[in-house]
Amino acid sequence: MPTTQNIAPRKVPPVAIIISHQNLGGDVSSISRLKALKWLDLSNNDFHGLIPPTFGNLFYLKYLDLSSNKFKGSIPPELGALRSLKTLNLSNNLLVGEIPKELQGLESLHDFQIFNNHLMEGYWTNLRVFAAYENNFDGRVPSKLGFIYELKTLNLHSNHLEGPIPGRIFTSGKLEVLILTQNNLSCDLRLNWELSNPF
């Protein structure tokens, strides 16, 4: 199997590394030495183990895609230091535990995808896309999702959610896609009428 041993140039630090769909494995922690990096895509490979906490040192990073690998353990709270991050995709891994509260400070984060893991909930105020299906979210759909005013896509299907769908999540008027299938939810018919008859 190929490894990442020699992917990083020594003289001119790159601003982007895109090596998806290459069947790569090995240790990726050395990438954190590339301080100028703005774009890192390691998706669809065979990386495993923990997500390196030292990725939190990539302060200029705007795009981080580690999806479709075999990373395990929890999401490192150190990623909360990536204040420039706009897109974070950790989907299709083996991640567990709660989403760290440190990530709530990522004010530039608009696209957060964590589907097909074993994670528990946590929410933000600036997201436009929140895809967290096939996780371990349980209890009711939190009404505080309604405070994500820019949210356009919310996908929470195949979790363990129950109870009513809170009307609050529709109040911003910007939500375009809502997927809550394969949960145990109920919906007030009056809410259905209001959504289908905005006038």
C-alpha positions as CSV (number, residue, x, y, z in Angstrom):
1,M,0.0,0.0,0.0
2,P,1.3,3.5,-0.8
3,T,2.1,5.7,2.2
4,T,2.4,9.5,2.7
5,Q,6.0,9.4,3.7
6,N,7.3,11.7,0.9
7,I,4.2,13.7,-0.1
8,A,5.3,17.0,1.5
9,P,7.9,19.1,-0.3
10,R,10.7,20.4,1.9
11,K,11.7,23.7,0.2
12,V,8.4,25.4,-0.9
13,P,5.5,24.8,1.4
14,P,2.3,24.1,-0.5
15,V,-0.9,25.9,0.1
16,A,-3.0,22.9,-1.1
17,I,-2.7,19.1,-0.8
18,I,-5.3,17.1,-2.7
19,I,-4.6,13.3,-2.7
20,S,-8.0,11.7,-2.6
21,H,-8.9,8.3,-4.1
22,Q,-5.3,7.0,-3.9
23,N,-5.5,4.1,-1.5
24,L,-3.0,5.8,0.8
25,G,-2.2,4.8,4.3
26,G,0.3,5.7,7.0
27,D,0.9,8.5,9.4
28,V,-0.4,11.9,8.3
29,S,0.7,13.9,11.4
30,S,3.7,15.4,9.6
31,I,1.4,17.4,7.4
32,S,0.8,19.6,10.3
33,R,4.3,21.1,9.8
34,L,3.0,22.8,6.6
35,K,1.9,26.0,8.3
36,A,0.9,27.8,5.1
37,L,-1.6,25.1,4.1
38,K,-5.1,26.3,3.1
39,W,-6.6,23.3,1.5
40,L,-6.2,19.7,2.7
41,D,-8.1,16.8,1.0
42,L,-7.2,13.3,2.1
43,S,-10.6,11.8,1.4
44,N,-11.3,8.3,0.1
45,N,-8.1,6.6,1.2
46,D,-7.1,4.1,3.9
47,F,-5.8,6.3,6.7
48,H,-6.7,5.0,10.1
49,G,-5.9,5.8,13.8
50,L,-6.7,9.1,15.5
51,I,-7.1,12.4,13.7
52,P,-3.9,14.2,14.6
53,P,-4.5,16.9,17.2
54,T,-1.6,18.8,15.5
55,F,-3.9,19.6,12.6
56,G,-5.1,22.3,14.9
57,N,-1.8,24.1,14.1
58,L,-2.8,24.7,10.5
59,F,-4.2,28.1,11.3
60,Y,-4.7,29.2,7.6
61,L,-6.7,26.1,6.7
62,K,-10.0,26.8,5.0
63,Y,-10.9,23.4,3.7
64,L,-10.3,20.1,5.5
65,D,-11.7,16.8,4.1
66,L,-10.8,13.6,5.8
67,S,-13.9,11.7,4.8
68,S,-14.1,8.0,3.7
69,N,-11.1,6.8,5.7
70,K,-10.9,4.7,8.9
71,F,-10.1,7.4,11.4
72,K,-11.3,6.4,14.9
73,G,-11.6,8.0,18.3
74,S,-13.1,11.4,19.0
75,I,-12.9,14.6,17.0
76,P,-9.8,16.5,18.5
77,P,-10.9,19.7,20.2
78,E,-7.7,21.3,18.8
79,L,-9.5,21.7,15.5
80,G,-11.4,24.5,17.2
81,A,-8.3,26.6,16.6
82,L,-8.8,26.6,12.9
83,R,-10.6,30.0,12.8
84,S,-10.4,30.3,9.0
85,L,-12.0,26.9,8.3
86,K,-15.0,27.1,6.1
87,T,-15.6,23.4,5.2
88,L,-15.0,20.4,7.5
89,N,-15.9,16.9,6.2
90,L,-15.2,14.0,8.6
91,S,-17.9,11.7,7.2
92,N,-17.6,7.9,6.7
93,N,-15.1,7.2,9.4
94,L,-15.3,5.4,12.8
95,L,-15.5,8.5,15.0
96,V,-17.3,8.3,18.3
97,G,-18.3,10.6,21.2
98,E,-19.5,14.1,21.4
99,I,-18.8,16.8,19.0
100,P,-16.3,19.0,20.9
101,K,-17.7,22.3,22.1
102,E,-14.5,24.0,20.9
103,L,-15.8,23.7,17.3
104,Q,-18.6,26.1,18.2
105,G,-16.1,29.0,18.0
106,L,-15.5,28.4,14.3
107,E,-17.4,31.4,13.0
108,S,-16.3,30.9,9.4
109,L,-17.5,27.3,9.3
110,H,-20.4,27.0,6.8
111,D,-20.3,23.4,5.7
112,F,-19.9,20.7,8.4
113,Q,-20.4,17.0,7.4
114,I,-20.0,14.2,9.8
115,F,-22.5,11.6,8.5
116,N,-21.9,7.8,9.0
117,N,-20.0,7.9,12.2
118,H,-21.1,7.2,15.8
119,L,-21.1,10.8,17.1
120,M,-23.4,12.7,19.4
121,E,-24.8,16.2,18.9
122,G,-23.5,19.8,19.0
123,Y,-24.6,22.8,17.0
124,W,-23.4,26.1,15.6
125,T,-24.8,29.4,14.5
126,N,-23.2,30.0,11.1
127,L,-23.7,26.8,9.3
128,R,-25.3,26.6,5.9
129,V,-24.9,22.8,5.5
130,F,-25.1,20.4,8.5
131,A,-25.1,16.7,7.4
132,A,-25.0,14.4,10.5
133,Y,-27.1,11.4,9.3
134,E,-26.3,7.9,10.5
135,N,-24.9,8.9,13.9
136,N,-26.0,8.4,17.5
137,F,-28.0,11.6,18.0
138,D,-30.9,10.8,20.4
139,G,-33.7,12.6,22.2
140,R,-35.7,15.4,20.6
141,V,-34.6,17.5,17.6
142,P,-33.3,20.6,19.5
143,S,-35.2,23.8,18.9
144,K,-31.9,25.6,19.1
145,L,-31.3,24.5,15.5
146,G,-33.6,27.4,14.7
147,F,-30.9,29.8,15.8
148,I,-28.7,28.7,12.9
149,Y,-30.0,31.5,10.8
150,E,-28.1,30.8,7.6
151,L,-28.9,27.0,7.5
152,K,-30.1,25.8,4.1
153,T,-29.5,22.1,4.4
154,L,-30.2,19.9,7.5
155,N,-29.8,16.2,7.2
156,L,-30.3,14.1,10.4
157,H,-31.8,10.9,9.0
158,S,-31.1,7.5,10.5
159,N,-30.4,8.7,14.1
160,H,-32.4,8.0,17.3
161,L,-34.4,11.2,17.4
162,E,-38.0,11.2,18.7
163,G,-40.8,13.4,19.5
164,P,-42.2,16.4,17.6
165,I,-40.4,18.4,14.9
166,P,-39.8,21.8,16.4
167,G,-41.4,24.6,14.4
168,R,-38.5,26.9,15.4
169,I,-36.2,25.3,12.8
170,F,-38.3,26.9,10.0
171,T,-38.4,30.4,11.3
172,S,-35.4,31.8,9.5
173,G,-37.1,31.1,6.1
174,K,-33.8,30.0,4.6
175,L,-34.1,26.3,5.1
176,E,-34.3,24.6,1.7
177,V,-33.6,20.9,2.4
178,L,-34.7,19.0,5.6
179,I,-34.2,15.3,5.9
180,L,-35.3,13.6,9.1
181,T,-36.3,10.1,7.8
182,Q,-35.7,6.9,9.7
183,N,-36.1,8.5,13.1
184,N,-39.2,8.3,15.4
185,L,-40.5,11.8,14.9
186,S,-44.0,13.3,14.8
187,C,-45.3,16.4,13.0
188,D,-48.2,18.7,13.9
189,L,-50.6,18.9,11.0
190,R,-51.0,22.6,11.7
191,L,-47.2,23.0,11.0
192,N,-47.7,21.1,7.7
193,W,-50.5,23.6,6.8
194,E,-48.4,26.6,7.7
195,L,-45.4,25.4,5.6
196,S,-47.5,24.7,2.6
197,N,-49.5,27.9,2.9
198,P,-47.0,30.7,3.6
199,F,-49.6,33.4,2.6
